[in-house]
Amino acid sequence: MTDKEYNIDERIFSINFSCDADKCKGACCTVEGTLGAPLNGSEIAEIAYSYEYAKKYLSEVNREVIDREGFYVVYDGGIWMNCVNNNECVFSYYDGDVAKCSLQQAYNNGEIKFKKPISCELFPIRVGGEKGNELRYEKSYFCQDALLKGESEKIPIFEYVKDAVIRRFGTEFYNRYTKENKDKC
């Protein structure tokens, strides 16, 4: 796919954002009444392998849900992370009162090479479209503190999720769109 085939929401270059988990308490991992994070099919095997390393960070309830129901669900043609009690991601755990990702914890500890689902790492950018060629900003009520922190730090969303953009689309893509949109930041 060429870069000209992408439809990119300009707000990802003009809105500042920097996660403030101490204030939001990891709300993106515990959105009530929704499906979990969207997954792409290639992530299933990596997550299945990584579970053996990540499960030690999980509560017994989360492990039981994964063992009984699996870590993902198929719904309306998509693949989604499973949730506990229609609320928290099955891979979430609590560090004090902040929800965190057990996959990322295992990654940070050097136990696995898979960091987390790309949709989680890209958030608040969502990738959509039939060809996965649409990038849009997903405004969320629980990210108000991230917007304030991002504004004070002057970090555009696209820069904040730089590593995830490069992981998903490549360095050339990131560099091109950073250069083309530097006046919007």
C-alpha positions as CSV (number, residue, x, y, z in Angstrom):
1,M,0.0,0.0,0.0
2,T,1.4,3.4,-0.9
3,D,1.2,6.4,1.5
4,K,-1.2,8.1,-0.8
5,E,-3.8,5.5,0.0
6,Y,-4.0,6.6,3.6
7,N,-6.8,8.7,5.1
8,I,-5.4,10.3,8.2
9,D,-7.4,12.3,10.7
10,E,-5.5,15.6,11.0
11,R,-6.3,15.9,14.7
12,I,-3.5,13.3,15.4
13,F,-1.0,15.9,14.4
14,S,-2.6,18.9,16.1
15,I,-4.0,17.6,19.4
16,N,-1.5,17.1,22.2
17,F,-1.6,14.0,24.3
18,S,0.5,12.3,27.0
19,C,-0.9,9.5,29.1
20,D,-1.3,10.3,32.8
21,A,-2.1,6.8,34.3
22,D,-1.8,8.1,37.8
23,K,-4.9,10.2,37.2
24,C,-6.9,8.0,34.8
25,K,-6.0,4.9,36.7
26,G,-5.4,2.9,33.4
27,A,-9.0,3.5,32.3
28,C,-8.3,2.3,28.7
29,C,-7.8,-1.2,30.1
30,T,-11.1,-1.2,32.0
31,V,-13.7,0.5,29.7
32,E,-17.0,-0.7,31.0
33,G,-19.6,-2.3,28.7
34,T,-17.4,-2.6,25.6
35,L,-15.5,-5.2,23.7
36,G,-11.8,-5.4,24.5
37,A,-9.1,-4.0,22.3
38,P,-9.3,-4.9,18.6
39,L,-6.8,-7.5,17.5
40,N,-5.4,-8.5,14.2
41,G,-5.2,-12.2,13.3
42,S,-1.4,-12.2,13.4
43,E,-1.3,-11.2,17.0
44,I,-3.3,-14.3,18.2
45,A,-0.3,-16.7,18.2
46,E,2.0,-14.2,19.8
47,I,-0.5,-13.5,22.6
48,A,-1.1,-17.2,23.1
49,Y,2.6,-17.8,23.5
50,S,3.0,-14.7,25.7
51,Y,0.2,-15.8,28.1
52,E,2.5,-18.3,29.8
53,Y,4.7,-15.5,30.9
54,A,2.1,-12.8,31.5
55,K,-0.3,-14.9,33.6
56,K,1.8,-14.6,36.8
57,Y,0.8,-10.9,36.9
58,L,-2.9,-11.6,36.6
59,S,-5.5,-12.2,39.2
60,E,-7.0,-15.7,39.6
61,V,-10.3,-14.4,38.1
62,N,-8.6,-13.1,35.0
63,R,-6.7,-16.4,34.5
64,E,-9.9,-18.4,35.0
65,V,-11.7,-16.4,32.3
66,I,-8.8,-16.9,29.9
67,D,-8.6,-20.6,30.7
68,R,-12.4,-21.1,30.4
69,E,-13.3,-18.7,27.5
70,G,-10.1,-17.8,25.8
71,F,-8.4,-14.4,25.6
72,Y,-10.2,-13.2,22.5
73,V,-13.7,-13.1,21.1
74,V,-14.9,-12.9,17.5
75,Y,-17.7,-10.5,17.0
76,D,-19.2,-8.8,13.9
77,G,-16.4,-9.9,11.7
78,G,-13.7,-8.6,14.1
79,I,-11.4,-10.1,16.7
80,W,-11.4,-8.5,20.1
81,M,-9.6,-9.0,23.4
82,N,-11.9,-10.8,25.9
83,C,-13.0,-8.9,29.0
84,V,-13.7,-9.8,32.6
85,N,-17.2,-8.9,33.8
86,N,-17.9,-7.0,30.6
87,N,-15.3,-4.5,31.8
88,E,-11.6,-5.0,32.2
89,C,-9.3,-6.6,29.7
90,V,-8.4,-10.1,30.6
91,F,-4.7,-9.2,30.5
92,S,-5.1,-6.2,32.9
93,Y,-3.8,-6.3,36.4
94,Y,-3.7,-3.7,39.2
95,D,-0.5,-2.0,40.5
96,G,-2.1,-0.3,43.4
97,D,-5.1,1.4,42.0
98,V,-3.8,1.7,38.4
99,A,-4.8,-0.9,35.8
100,K,-1.8,-2.1,33.7
101,C,-1.1,-4.6,31.0
102,S,0.4,-7.9,32.0
103,L,1.7,-8.5,28.5
104,Q,3.6,-5.2,28.7
105,Q,4.9,-6.0,32.1
106,A,6.3,-9.4,30.9
107,Y,7.8,-7.5,27.9
108,N,9.3,-4.8,30.1
109,N,10.9,-7.6,32.3
110,G,12.5,-9.1,29.2
111,E,10.4,-12.3,29.4
112,I,8.7,-11.9,26.0
113,K,9.3,-10.0,22.7
114,F,5.6,-9.1,22.2
115,K,4.8,-5.8,23.8
116,K,1.0,-5.7,23.6
117,P,-1.6,-5.5,20.9
118,I,-0.8,-2.8,18.4
119,S,-4.2,-1.2,18.9
120,C,-3.4,-0.7,22.6
121,E,0.0,0.8,21.9
122,L,-1.4,3.1,19.2
123,F,-4.3,4.4,21.4
124,P,-5.8,7.1,21.1
125,I,-5.2,6.4,17.3
126,R,-7.5,3.8,15.9
127,V,-6.8,2.1,12.6
128,G,-9.8,1.2,10.4
129,G,-11.1,1.0,6.9
130,E,-11.3,-2.1,4.8
131,K,-7.6,-2.0,4.0
132,G,-6.5,-0.8,7.4
133,N,-5.7,2.5,5.7
134,E,-7.6,5.0,7.9
135,L,-6.1,6.5,11.0
136,R,-8.3,8.5,13.3
137,Y,-8.3,10.1,16.7
138,E,-10.6,8.4,19.2
139,K,-11.6,10.9,21.7
140,S,-12.3,9.3,25.1
141,Y,-13.9,10.8,28.2
142,F,-11.3,9.2,30.4
143,C,-8.3,10.8,28.6
144,Q,-9.0,14.4,29.7
145,D,-5.9,14.4,31.9
146,A,-3.8,13.0,29.0
147,L,-4.9,16.0,26.9
148,L,-4.0,18.4,29.7
149,K,-0.6,16.8,30.2
150,G,0.1,16.6,26.5
151,E,-0.8,20.3,26.1
152,S,1.6,21.2,28.9
153,E,4.4,19.0,27.4
154,K,3.5,20.0,23.8
155,I,3.5,16.4,22.6
156,P,1.2,15.8,19.5
157,I,-0.6,12.4,19.5
158,F,1.4,11.2,16.5
159,E,4.7,11.9,18.4
160,Y,3.4,10.4,21.6
161,V,2.7,7.0,19.8
162,K,5.8,7.2,17.6
163,D,7.1,3.7,18.6
164,A,3.7,2.2,17.8
165,V,3.3,4.0,14.5
166,I,6.8,2.8,13.5
167,R,6.0,-0.8,14.7
168,R,2.7,-0.8,12.6
169,F,3.6,1.3,9.5
170,G,7.4,1.7,9.5
171,T,10.0,4.4,10.0
172,E,9.5,5.9,6.5
173,F,5.8,6.3,7.1
174,Y,6.4,8.0,10.5
175,N,9.1,10.3,9.1
176,R,7.0,11.3,6.0
177,Y,3.9,12.3,8.0
178,T,5.9,14.0,10.7
179,K,7.6,16.2,8.1
180,E,4.4,16.8,6.1
181,N,2.5,17.8,9.3
182,K,5.1,19.7,11.3
183,D,3.2,23.0,10.8
184,K,0.1,21.5,12.5
185,C,2.0,20.5,15.6
